[in-house]
Amino acid sequence: MKYTQGDIVEINFMFPNGTFKPHPAIIVSNNELQTSEEFVYLALISSKDYHPQYCFELNNEMLTFQMEKKSFVKCHLIVANMERDVFRKFGKMKDPYFSQMVDKIIASIF
């Protein structure tokens, strides 16, 4: 397993309209699932705060690296990809911020 839960990576993200575009995303699936199923679930990260009720705002204090732009996790845009689809890793989201983001994802979807 090359990537772990909480890693922020770049993938070719498929949008709801069927188009693809390289984007940062955060791995939300747990490590056990990744090992057994060989894929990861990811949430899109964007500099746009469209649908703010589903956004989790990121700041550099939450991360192990510095984001170039103000960014938001899109808690309602979750995809499954193979690890091989990841282009690169930027860094990781720190706890307890990761747990707060997961709570927002649960509230947004369920």
Backbone atoms as SQL, in Angstrom:
CREATE TABLE atoms (id INTEGER PRIMARY KEY, chain TEXT, resi INTEGER, resn TEXT, atom TEXT, x REAL, y REAL, z REAL);
INSERT INTO atoms VALUES
  (1, 'A', 1, 'MET', 'N', 0.863, -1.177, 0.000),
  (2, 'A', 1, 'MET', 'CA', 0.000, 0.000, 0.000),
  (3, 'A', 1, 'MET', 'C', 0.901, 1.229, 0.000),
  (4, 'A', 2, 'LYS', 'N', 0.776, 2.025, -1.044),
  (5, 'A', 2, 'LYS', 'CA', 1.630, 3.195, -1.215),
  (6, 'A', 2, 'LYS', 'C', 1.065, 4.439, -0.527),
  (7, 'A', 3, 'TYR', 'N', -0.258, 4.529, -0.433),
  (8, 'A', 3, 'TYR', 'CA', -0.918, 5.700, 0.126),
  (9, 'A', 3, 'TYR', 'C', -1.774, 5.269, 1.311),
  (10, 'A', 4, 'THR', 'N', -2.023, 6.206, 2.225),
  (11, 'A', 4, 'THR', 'CA', -2.802, 5.890, 3.416),
  (12, 'A', 4, 'THR', 'C', -3.919, 6.915, 3.613),
  (13, 'A', 5, 'GLN', 'N', -4.847, 6.563, 4.491),
  (14, 'A', 5, 'GLN', 'CA', -5.966, 7.439, 4.809),
  (15, 'A', 5, 'GLN', 'C', -5.430, 8.803, 5.261),
  (16, 'A', 6, 'GLY', 'N', -6.020, 9.865, 4.726),
  (17, 'A', 6, 'GLY', 'CA', -5.614, 11.217, 5.074),
  (18, 'A', 6, 'GLY', 'C', -4.594, 11.818, 4.126),
  (19, 'A', 7, 'ASP', 'N', -4.021, 10.998, 3.221),
  (20, 'A', 7, 'ASP', 'CA', -3.077, 11.534, 2.240),
  (21, 'A', 7, 'ASP', 'C', -3.810, 12.435, 1.255),
  (22, 'A', 8, 'ILE', 'N', -3.168, 13.523, 0.896),
  (23, 'A', 8, 'ILE', 'CA', -3.694, 14.407, -0.139),
  (24, 'A', 8, 'ILE', 'C', -2.850, 14.172, -1.379),
  (25, 'A', 9, 'VAL', 'N', -3.537, 13.776, -2.438),
  (26, 'A', 9, 'VAL', 'CA', -2.889, 13.325, -3.657),
  (27, 'A', 9, 'VAL', 'C', -3.488, 14.037, -4.861),
  (28, 'A', 10, 'GLU', 'N', -2.876, 13.826, -6.010),
  (29, 'A', 10, 'GLU', 'CA', -3.436, 14.331, -7.264),
  (30, 'A', 10, 'GLU', 'C', -3.905, 13.142, -8.091),
  (31, 'A', 11, 'ILE', 'N', -5.151, 13.223, -8.565),
  (32, 'A', 11, 'ILE', 'CA', -5.721, 12.181, -9.420),
  (33, 'A', 11, 'ILE', 'C', -6.431, 12.839, -10.595),
  (34, 'A', 12, 'ASN', 'N', -6.715, 12.035, -11.592),
  (35, 'A', 12, 'ASN', 'CA', -7.540, 12.484, -12.703),
  (36, 'A', 12, 'ASN', 'C', -8.980, 12.272, -12.272),
  (37, 'A', 13, 'PHE', 'N', -9.596, 13.313, -11.735),
  (38, 'A', 13, 'PHE', 'CA', -10.912, 13.221, -11.094),
  (39, 'A', 13, 'PHE', 'C', -12.018, 13.247, -12.139),
  (40, 'A', 14, 'MET', 'N', -12.957, 12.300, -12.037),
  (41, 'A', 14, 'MET', 'CA', -14.117, 12.297, -12.926),
  (42, 'A', 14, 'MET', 'C', -15.252, 13.087, -12.265),
  (43, 'A', 15, 'PHE', 'N', -15.734, 14.086, -12.970),
  (44, 'A', 15, 'PHE', 'CA', -16.807, 14.938, -12.475),
  (45, 'A', 15, 'PHE', 'C', -18.171, 14.345, -12.831),
  (46, 'A', 16, 'PRO', 'N', -19.225, 14.798, -12.156),
  (47, 'A', 16, 'PRO', 'CA', -20.563, 14.251, -12.419),
  (48, 'A', 16, 'PRO', 'C', -21.003, 14.327, -13.884),
  (49, 'A', 17, 'ASN', 'N', -20.465, 15.280, -14.642),
  (50, 'A', 17, 'ASN', 'CA', -20.846, 15.398, -16.057),
  (51, 'A', 17, 'ASN', 'C', -20.037, 14.468, -16.961),
  (52, 'A', 18, 'GLY', 'N', -19.152, 13.633, -16.383),
  (53, 'A', 18, 'GLY', 'CA', -18.387, 12.654, -17.155),
  (54, 'A', 18, 'GLY', 'C', -17.029, 13.132, -17.632),
  (55, 'A', 19, 'THR', 'N', -16.688, 14.389, -17.376),
  (56, 'A', 19, 'THR', 'CA', -15.381, 14.888, -17.785),
  (57, 'A', 19, 'THR', 'C', -14.331, 14.561, -16.720),
  (58, 'A', 20, 'PHE', 'N', -13.073, 14.557, -17.138),
  (59, 'A', 20, 'PHE', 'CA', -11.951, 14.290, -16.242),
  (60, 'A', 20, 'PHE', 'C', -11.026, 15.498, -16.198),
  (61, 'A', 21, 'LYS', 'N', -10.427, 15.732, -15.018),
  (62, 'A', 21, 'LYS', 'CA', -9.462, 16.820, -14.873),
  (63, 'A', 21, 'LYS', 'C', -8.563, 16.489, -13.681),
  (64, 'A', 22, 'PRO', 'N', -7.235, 16.680, -13.828),
  (65, 'A', 22, 'PRO', 'CA', -6.355, 16.451, -12.674),
  (66, 'A', 22, 'PRO', 'C', -6.726, 17.397, -11.532),
  (67, 'A', 23, 'HIS', 'N', -6.850, 16.830, -10.338),
  (68, 'A', 23, 'HIS', 'CA', -7.273, 17.599, -9.166),
  (69, 'A', 23, 'HIS', 'C', -6.667, 16.999, -7.918),
  (70, 'A', 24, 'PRO', 'N', -6.448, 17.836, -6.903),
  (71, 'A', 24, 'PRO', 'CA', -6.095, 17.254, -5.608),
  (72, 'A', 24, 'PRO', 'C', -7.327, 16.598, -5.000),
  (73, 'A', 25, 'ALA', 'N', -7.076, 15.570, -4.201),
  (74, 'A', 25, 'ALA', 'CA', -8.143, 14.859, -3.508),
  (75, 'A', 25, 'ALA', 'C', -7.556, 14.271, -2.236),
  (76, 'A', 26, 'ILE', 'N', -8.415, 13.984, -1.274),
  (77, 'A', 26, 'ILE', 'CA', -7.970, 13.390, -0.025),
  (78, 'A', 26, 'ILE', 'C', -8.506, 11.967, 0.076),
  (79, 'A', 27, 'ILE', 'N', -7.633, 11.051, 0.464),
  (80, 'A', 27, 'ILE', 'CA', -8.027, 9.655, 0.633),
  (81, 'A', 27, 'ILE', 'C', -8.820, 9.538, 1.923),
  (82, 'A', 28, 'VAL', 'N', -10.072, 9.090, 1.800),
  (83, 'A', 28, 'VAL', 'CA', -10.947, 8.974, 2.967),
  (84, 'A', 28, 'VAL', 'C', -11.153, 7.524, 3.398),
  (85, 'A', 29, 'SER', 'N', -10.881, 6.571, 2.509),
  (86, 'A', 29, 'SER', 'CA', -11.059, 5.166, 2.875),
  (87, 'A', 29, 'SER', 'C', -9.978, 4.715, 3.848),
  (88, 'A', 30, 'ASN', 'N', -10.328, 3.728, 4.676),
  (89, 'A', 30, 'ASN', 'CA', -9.353, 3.258, 5.653),
  (90, 'A', 30, 'ASN', 'C', -8.335, 2.333, 4.999),
  (91, 'A', 31, 'ASN', 'N', -7.230, 2.141, 5.672),
  (92, 'A', 31, 'ASN', 'CA', -6.113, 1.383, 5.109),
  (93, 'A', 31, 'ASN', 'C', -6.457, -0.084, 4.895),
  (94, 'A', 32, 'GLU', 'N', -7.274, -0.656, 5.764),
  (95, 'A', 32, 'GLU', 'CA', -7.656, -2.063, 5.623),
  (96, 'A', 32, 'GLU', 'C', -8.426, -2.287, 4.321),
  (97, 'A', 33, 'LEU', 'N', -9.364, -1.397, 4.025),
  (98, 'A', 33, 'LEU', 'CA', -10.134, -1.507, 2.784),
  (99, 'A', 33, 'LEU', 'C', -9.216, -1.385, 1.574),
  (100, 'A', 34, 'GLN', 'N', -8.288, -0.464, 1.629),
  (101, 'A', 34, 'GLN', 'CA', -7.351, -0.282, 0.515),
  (102, 'A', 34, 'GLN', 'C', -6.538, -1.550, 0.269),
  (103, 'A', 35, 'THR', 'N', -6.105, -2.179, 1.346),
  (104, 'A', 35, 'THR', 'CA', -5.303, -3.392, 1.218),
  (105, 'A', 35, 'THR', 'C', -6.122, -4.542, 0.653),
  (106, 'A', 36, 'SER', 'N', -7.338, -4.727, 1.148),
  (107, 'A', 36, 'SER', 'CA', -8.141, -5.876, 0.722),
  (108, 'A', 36, 'SER', 'C', -8.799, -5.681, -0.645),
  (109, 'A', 37, 'GLU', 'N', -9.188, -4.454, -0.983),
  (110, 'A', 37, 'GLU', 'CA', -9.912, -4.209, -2.233),
  (111, 'A', 37, 'GLU', 'C', -9.055, -3.585, -3.336),
  (112, 'A', 38, 'GLU', 'N', -7.884, -3.083, -2.976),
  (113, 'A', 38, 'GLU', 'CA', -6.930, -2.495, -3.931),
  (114, 'A', 38, 'GLU', 'C', -7.447, -1.233, -4.625),
  (115, 'A', 39, 'PHE', 'N', -8.343, -0.514, -3.965),
  (116, 'A', 39, 'PHE', 'CA', -8.730, 0.802, -4.452),
  (117, 'A', 39, 'PHE', 'C', -8.906, 1.732, -3.271),
  (118, 'A', 40, 'VAL', 'N', -9.005, 3.028, -3.575),
  (119, 'A', 40, 'VAL', 'CA', -9.159, 4.042, -2.537),
  (120, 'A', 40, 'VAL', 'C', -10.392, 4.887, -2.846),
  (121, 'A', 41, 'TYR', 'N', -11.046, 5.356, -1.787),
  (122, 'A', 41, 'TYR', 'CA', -12.109, 6.344, -1.926),
  (123, 'A', 41, 'TYR', 'C', -11.498, 7.702, -1.645),
  (124, 'A', 42, 'LEU', 'N', -11.835, 8.670, -2.485),
  (125, 'A', 42, 'LEU', 'CA', -11.263, 10.005, -2.369),
  (126, 'A', 42, 'LEU', 'C', -12.350, 11.065, -2.446),
  (127, 'A', 43, 'ALA', 'N', -12.113, 12.182, -1.762),
  (128, 'A', 43, 'ALA', 'CA', -12.989, 13.349, -1.852),
  (129, 'A', 43, 'ALA', 'C', -12.231, 14.446, -2.588),
  (130, 'A', 44, 'LEU', 'N', -12.899, 15.088, -3.507),
  (131, 'A', 44, 'LEU', 'CA', -12.314, 16.162, -4.306),
  (132, 'A', 44, 'LEU', 'C', -11.922, 17.346, -3.431),
  (133, 'A', 45, 'ILE', 'N', -10.807, 17.979, -3.770),
  (134, 'A', 45, 'ILE', 'CA', -10.408, 19.250, -3.162),
  (135, 'A', 45, 'ILE', 'C', -10.419, 20.297, -4.270),
  (136, 'A', 46, 'SER', 'N', -11.027, 21.444, -4.002),
  (137, 'A', 46, 'SER', 'CA', -11.169, 22.502, -4.999),
  (138, 'A', 46, 'SER', 'C', -10.909, 23.868, -4.369),
  (139, 'A', 47, 'SER', 'N', -10.527, 24.812, -5.190),
  (140, 'A', 47, 'SER', 'CA', -10.370, 26.192, -4.714),
  (141, 'A', 47, 'SER', 'C', -11.712, 26.936, -4.752),
  (142, 'A', 48, 'LYS', 'N', -12.724, 26.299, -5.308),
  (143, 'A', 48, 'LYS', 'CA', -14.049, 26.921, -5.409),
  (144, 'A', 48, 'LYS', 'C', -14.943, 26.419, -4.282),
  (145, 'A', 49, 'ASP', 'N', -15.727, 27.307, -3.713),
  (146, 'A', 49, 'ASP', 'CA', -16.610, 26.916, -2.613),
  (147, 'A', 49, 'ASP', 'C', -18.073, 26.799, -3.056),
  (148, 'A', 50, 'TYR', 'N', -18.284, 26.332, -4.309),
  (149, 'A', 50, 'TYR', 'CA', -19.652, 26.072, -4.756),
  (150, 'A', 50, 'TYR', 'C', -20.301, 25.085, -3.793),
  (151, 'A', 51, 'HIS', 'N', -21.567, 25.246, -3.546),
  (152, 'A', 51, 'HIS', 'CA', -22.311, 24.417, -2.596),
  (153, 'A', 51, 'HIS', 'C', -21.621, 24.439, -1.229),
  (154, 'A', 52, 'PRO', 'N', -21.522, 25.615, -0.621),
  (155, 'A', 52, 'PRO', 'CA', -20.775, 25.745, 0.643),
  (156, 'A', 52, 'PRO', 'C', -21.284, 24.851, 1.762),
  (157, 'A', 53, 'GLN', 'N', -22.547, 24.426, 1.707),
  (158, 'A', 53, 'GLN', 'CA', -23.070, 23.540, 2.738),
  (159, 'A', 53, 'GLN', 'C', -22.384, 22.171, 2.718),
  (160, 'A', 54, 'TYR', 'N', -21.700, 21.833, 1.613),
  (161, 'A', 54, 'TYR', 'CA', -20.998, 20.556, 1.493),
  (162, 'A', 54, 'TYR', 'C', -19.477, 20.712, 1.500),
  (163, 'A', 55, 'CYS', 'N', -18.993, 21.909, 1.782),
  (164, 'A', 55, 'CYS', 'CA', -17.553, 22.181, 1.763),
  (165, 'A', 55, 'CYS', 'C', -16.949, 22.136, 3.166),
  (166, 'A', 56, 'PHE', 'N', -15.730, 21.615, 3.240),
  (167, 'A', 56, 'PHE', 'CA', -14.938, 21.650, 4.460),
  (168, 'A', 56, 'PHE', 'C', -13.705, 22.468, 4.127),
  (169, 'A', 57, 'GLU', 'N', -13.612, 23.667, 4.692),
  (170, 'A', 57, 'GLU', 'CA', -12.512, 24.570, 4.360),
  (171, 'A', 57, 'GLU', 'C', -11.198, 24.067, 4.959),
  (172, 'A', 58, 'LEU', 'N', -10.160, 24.068, 4.137),
  (173, 'A', 58, 'LEU', 'CA', -8.820, 23.672, 4.574),
  (174, 'A', 58, 'LEU', 'C', -7.982, 24.907, 4.844),
  (175, 'A', 59, 'ASN', 'N', -7.075, 24.793, 5.803),
  (176, 'A', 59, 'ASN', 'CA', -6.045, 25.814, 5.975),
  (177, 'A', 59, 'ASN', 'C', -4.733, 25.097, 6.247),
  (178, 'A', 60, 'ASN', 'N', -3.631, 25.809, 6.102),
  (179, 'A', 60, 'ASN', 'CA', -2.318, 25.184, 6.168),
  (180, 'A', 60, 'ASN', 'C', -1.996, 24.583, 7.534),
  (181, 'A', 61, 'GLU', 'N', -2.653, 25.051, 8.596),
  (182, 'A', 61, 'GLU', 'CA', -2.453, 24.472, 9.926),
  (183, 'A', 61, 'GLU', 'C', -2.917, 23.014, 9.965),
  (184, 'A', 62, 'MET', 'N', -3.887, 22.669, 9.126),
  (185, 'A', 62, 'MET', 'CA', -4.456, 21.326, 9.111),
  (186, 'A', 62, 'MET', 'C', -3.601, 20.318, 8.349),
  (187, 'A', 63, 'LEU', 'N', -2.609, 20.805, 7.628),
  (188, 'A', 63, 'LEU', 'CA', -1.887, 19.979, 6.661),
  (189, 'A', 63, 'LEU', 'C', -0.399, 19.893, 6.977),
  (190, 'A', 64, 'THR', 'N', 0.251, 18.883, 6.413),
  (191, 'A', 64, 'THR', 'CA', 1.703, 18.724, 6.576),
  (192, 'A', 64, 'THR', 'C', 2.472, 19.442, 5.473),
  (193, 'A', 65, 'PHE', 'N', 1.781, 20.217, 4.653),
  (194, 'A', 65, 'PHE', 'CA', 2.386, 20.985, 3.564),
  (195, 'A', 65, 'PHE', 'C', 1.588, 22.260, 3.386),
  (196, 'A', 66, 'GLN', 'N', 2.034, 23.149, 2.540),
  (197, 'A', 66, 'GLN', 'CA', 1.361, 24.422, 2.307),
  (198, 'A', 66, 'GLN', 'C', 0.569, 24.367, 1.002),
  (199, 'A', 67, 'MET', 'N', -0.730, 24.644, 1.074),
  (200, 'A', 67, 'MET', 'CA', -1.563, 24.748, -0.129),
  (201, 'A', 67, 'MET', 'C', -1.281, 26.095, -0.793),
  (202, 'A', 68, 'GLU', 'N', -1.282, 26.116, -2.110),
  (203, 'A', 68, 'GLU', 'CA', -1.022, 27.352, -2.845),
  (204, 'A', 68, 'GLU', 'C', -2.224, 28.286, -2.836),
  (205, 'A', 69, 'LYS', 'N', -3.432, 27.723, -2.775),
  (206, 'A', 69, 'LYS', 'CA', -4.669, 28.504, -2.818),
  (207, 'A', 69, 'LYS', 'C', -5.554, 28.117, -1.647),
  (208, 'A', 70, 'LYS', 'N', -6.492, 28.993, -1.327),
  (209, 'A', 70, 'LYS', 'CA', -7.542, 28.630, -0.382),
  (210, 'A', 70, 'LYS', 'C', -8.287, 27.448, -0.985),
  (211, 'A', 71, 'SER', 'N', -8.520, 26.405, -0.184),
  (212, 'A', 71, 'SER', 'CA', -9.073, 25.170, -0.727),
  (213, 'A', 71, 'SER', 'C', -10.174, 24.605, 0.156),
  (214, 'A', 72, 'PHE', 'N', -11.016, 23.779, -0.469),
  (215, 'A', 72, 'PHE', 'CA', -12.165, 23.182, 0.193),
  (216, 'A', 72, 'PHE', 'C', -12.271, 21.714, -0.202),
  (217, 'A', 73, 'VAL', 'N', -12.515, 20.853, 0.786),
  (218, 'A', 73, 'VAL', 'CA', -12.868, 19.468, 0.489),
  (219, 'A', 73, 'VAL', 'C', -14.339, 19.476, 0.109),
  (220, 'A', 74, 'LYS', 'N', -14.651, 18.882, -1.025),
  (221, 'A', 74, 'LYS', 'CA', -16.032, 18.769, -1.491),
  (222, 'A', 74, 'LYS', 'C', -16.598, 17.476, -0.919),
  (223, 'A', 75, 'CYS', 'N', -17.255, 17.590, 0.213),
  (224, 'A', 75, 'CYS', 'CA', -17.675, 16.428, 1.008),
  (225, 'A', 75, 'CYS', 'C', -18.733, 15.571, 0.322),
  (226, 'A', 76, 'HIS', 'N', -19.341, 16.060, -0.730),
  (227, 'A', 76, 'HIS', 'CA', -20.363, 15.306, -1.446),
  (228, 'A', 76, 'HIS', 'C', -19.843, 14.694, -2.744),
  (229, 'A', 77, 'LEU', 'N', -18.566, 14.928, -3.070),
  (230, 'A', 77, 'LEU', 'CA', -17.988, 14.390, -4.299),
  (231, 'A', 77, 'LEU', 'C', -16.928, 13.350, -3.944),
  (232, 'A', 78, 'ILE', 'N', -17.363, 12.102, -3.825),
  (233, 'A', 78, 'ILE', 'CA', -16.516, 10.986, -3.445),
  (234, 'A', 78, 'ILE', 'C', -16.422, 10.031, -4.637),
  (235, 'A', 79, 'VAL', 'N', -15.202, 9.591, -4.947),
  (236, 'A', 79, 'VAL', 'CA', -15.003, 8.626, -6.030),
  (237, 'A', 79, 'VAL', 'C', -14.130, 7.481, -5.540),
  (238, 'A', 80, 'ALA', 'N', -14.173, 6.373, -6.261),
  (239, 'A', 80, 'ALA', 'CA', -13.285, 5.246, -6.014),
  (240, 'A', 80, 'ALA', 'C', -12.301, 5.162, -7.180),
  (241, 'A', 81, 'ASN', 'N', -11.034, 5.053, -6.856),
  (242, 'A', 81, 'ASN', 'CA', -9.981, 4.918, -7.853),
  (243, 'A', 81, 'ASN', 'C', -8.997, 3.848, -7.405),
  (244, 'A', 82, 'MET', 'N', -8.265, 3.329, -8.363),
  (245, 'A', 82, 'MET', 'CA', -7.166, 2.421, -8.046),
  (246, 'A', 82, 'MET', 'C', -5.970, 3.268, -7.605),
  (247, 'A', 83, 'GLU', 'N', -5.127, 2.700, -6.748),
  (248, 'A', 83, 'GLU', 'CA', -3.920, 3.418, -6.322),
  (249, 'A', 83, 'GLU', 'C', -3.071, 3.835, -7.521),
  (250, 'A', 84, 'ARG', 'N', -3.081, 3.025, -8.570),
  (251, 'A', 84, 'ARG', 'CA', -2.265, 3.332, -9.752),
  (252, 'A', 84, 'ARG', 'C', -2.716, 4.618, -10.449),
  (253, 'A', 85, 'ASP', 'N', -3.946, 5.082, -10.145),
  (254, 'A', 85, 'ASP', 'CA', -4.477, 6.304, -10.759),
  (255, 'A', 85, 'ASP', 'C', -3.954, 7.573, -10.086),
  (256, 'A', 86, 'VAL', 'N', -3.252, 7.431, -8.975),
  (257, 'A', 86, 'VAL', 'CA', -2.703, 8.583, -8.258),
  (258, 'A', 86, 'VAL', 'C', -1.416, 9.028, -8.957),
  (259, 'A', 87, 'PHE', 'N', -1.335, 10.330, -9.272),
  (260, 'A', 87, 'PHE', 'CA', -0.146, 10.881, -9.927),
  (261, 'A', 87, 'PHE', 'C', 0.970, 11.161, -8.935),
  (262, 'A', 88, 'ARG', 'N', 0.590, 11.784, -7.808),
  (263, 'A', 88, 'ARG', 'CA', 1.591, 12.157, -6.815),
  (264, 'A', 88, 'ARG', 'C', 0.916, 12.474, -5.485),
  (265, 'A', 89, 'LYS', 'N', 1.744, 12.498, -4.450),
  (266, 'A', 89, 'LYS', 'CA', 1.270, 12.827, -3.107),
  (267, 'A', 89, 'LYS', 'C', 1.805, 14.199, -2.731),
  (268, 'A', 90, 'PHE', 'N', 0.903, 15.054, -2.182),
  (269, 'A', 90, 'PHE', 'CA', 1.304, 16.379, -1.717),
  (270, 'A', 90, 'PHE', 'C', 1.698, 16.354, -0.246),
  (271, 'A', 91, 'GLY', 'N', 0.955, 15.609, 0.556),
  (272, 'A', 91, 'GLY', 'CA', 1.162, 15.587, 1.996),
  (273, 'A', 91, 'GLY', 'C', -0.011, 14.897, 2.656),
  (274, 'A', 92, 'LYS', 'N', -0.298, 15.291, 3.874),
  (275, 'A', 92, 'LYS', 'CA', -1.316, 14.609, 4.671),
  (276, 'A', 92, 'LYS', 'C', -2.118, 15.619, 5.480),
  (277, 'A', 93, 'MET', 'N', -3.360, 15.270, 5.804),
  (278, 'A', 93, 'MET', 'CA', -4.181, 16.067, 6.715),
  (279, 'A', 93, 'MET', 'C', -3.942, 15.543, 8.133),
  (280, 'A', 94, 'LYS', 'N', -3.760, 16.460, 9.064),
  (281, 'A', 94, 'LYS', 'CA', -3.503, 16.099, 10.458),
  (282, 'A', 94, 'LYS', 'C', -4.808, 15.763, 11.178),
  (283, 'A', 95, 'ASP', 'N', -4.667, 14.905, 12.208),
  (284, 'A', 95, 'ASP', 'CA', -5.768, 14.699, 13.149),
  (285, 'A', 95, 'ASP', 'C', -5.735, 15.850, 14.128),
  (286, 'A', 96, 'PRO', 'N', -6.796, 16.336, 14.679),
  (287, 'A', 96, 'PRO', 'CA', -8.187, 15.866, 14.595),
  (288, 'A', 96, 'PRO', 'C', -8.942, 16.444, 13.404),
  (289, 'A', 97, 'TYR', 'N', -8.257, 17.197, 12.551),
  (290, 'A', 97, 'TYR', 'CA', -8.941, 17.822, 11.412),
  (291, 'A', 97, 'TYR', 'C', -9.534, 16.777, 10.475),
  (292, 'A', 98, 'PHE', 'N', -8.816, 15.665, 10.296),
  (293, 'A', 98, 'PHE', 'CA', -9.339, 14.605, 9.441),
  (294, 'A', 98, 'PHE', 'C', -10.676, 14.100, 9.986),
  (295, 'A', 99, 'SER', 'N', -10.752, 13.888, 11.283),
  (296, 'A', 99, 'SER', 'CA', -11.999, 13.415, 11.905),
  (297, 'A', 99, 'SER', 'C', -13.130, 14.418, 11.723),
  (298, 'A', 100, 'GLN', 'N', -12.824, 15.703, 11.823),
  (299, 'A', 100, 'GLN', 'CA', -13.833, 16.741, 11.612),
  (300, 'A', 100, 'GLN', 'C', -14.342, 16.707, 10.173),
  (301, 'A', 101, 'MET', 'N', -13.432, 16.492, 9.221),
  (302, 'A', 101, 'MET', 'CA', -13.811, 16.422, 7.821),
  (303, 'A', 101, 'MET', 'C', -14.702, 15.204, 7.572),
  (304, 'A', 102, 'VAL', 'N', -14.356, 14.059, 8.152),
  (305, 'A', 102, 'VAL', 'CA', -15.177, 12.851, 8.003),
  (306, 'A', 102, 'VAL', 'C', -16.587, 13.096, 8.549),
  (307, 'A', 103, 'ASP', 'N', -16.690, 13.776, 9.675),
  (308, 'A', 103, 'ASP', 'CA', -18.015, 14.123, 10.216),
  (309, 'A', 103, 'ASP', 'C', -18.814, 14.951, 9.217),
  (310, 'A', 104, 'LYS', 'N', -18.152, 15.880, 8.542),
  (311, 'A', 104, 'LYS', 'CA', -18.819, 16.717, 7.530),
  (312, 'A', 104, 'LYS', 'C', -19.247, 15.881, 6.333),
  (313, 'A', 105, 'ILE', 'N', -18.403, 14.923, 5.922),
  (314, 'A', 105, 'ILE', 'CA', -18.765, 14.036, 4.819),
  (315, 'A', 105, 'ILE', 'C', -20.008, 13.232, 5.194),
  (316, 'A', 106, 'ILE', 'N', -20.028, 12.668, 6.380),
  (317, 'A', 106, 'ILE', 'CA', -21.188, 11.889, 6.835),
  (318, 'A', 106, 'ILE', 'C', -22.439, 12.761, 6.859),
  (319, 'A', 107, 'ALA', 'N', -22.331, 13.959, 7.392),
  (320, 'A', 107, 'ALA', 'CA', -23.491, 14.863, 7.437),
  (321, 'A', 107, 'ALA', 'C', -23.940, 15.269, 6.031),
  (322, 'A', 108, 'SER', 'N', -23.005, 15.402, 5.118),
  (323, 'A', 108, 'SER', 'CA', -23.328, 15.826, 3.738),
  (324, 'A', 108, 'SER', 'C', -23.997, 14.730, 2.935),
  (325, 'A', 109, 'ILE', 'N', -23.596, 13.491, 3.166),
  (326, 'A', 109, 'ILE', 'CA', -24.097, 12.386, 2.343),
  (327, 'A', 109, 'ILE', 'C', -25.273, 11.665, 2.995),
  (328, 'A', 110, 'PHE', 'N', -25.210, 11.512, 4.311),
  (329, 'A', 110, 'PHE', 'CA', -26.225, 10.731, 5.001),
  (330, 'A', 110, 'PHE', 'C', -27.132, 11.637, 5.781);
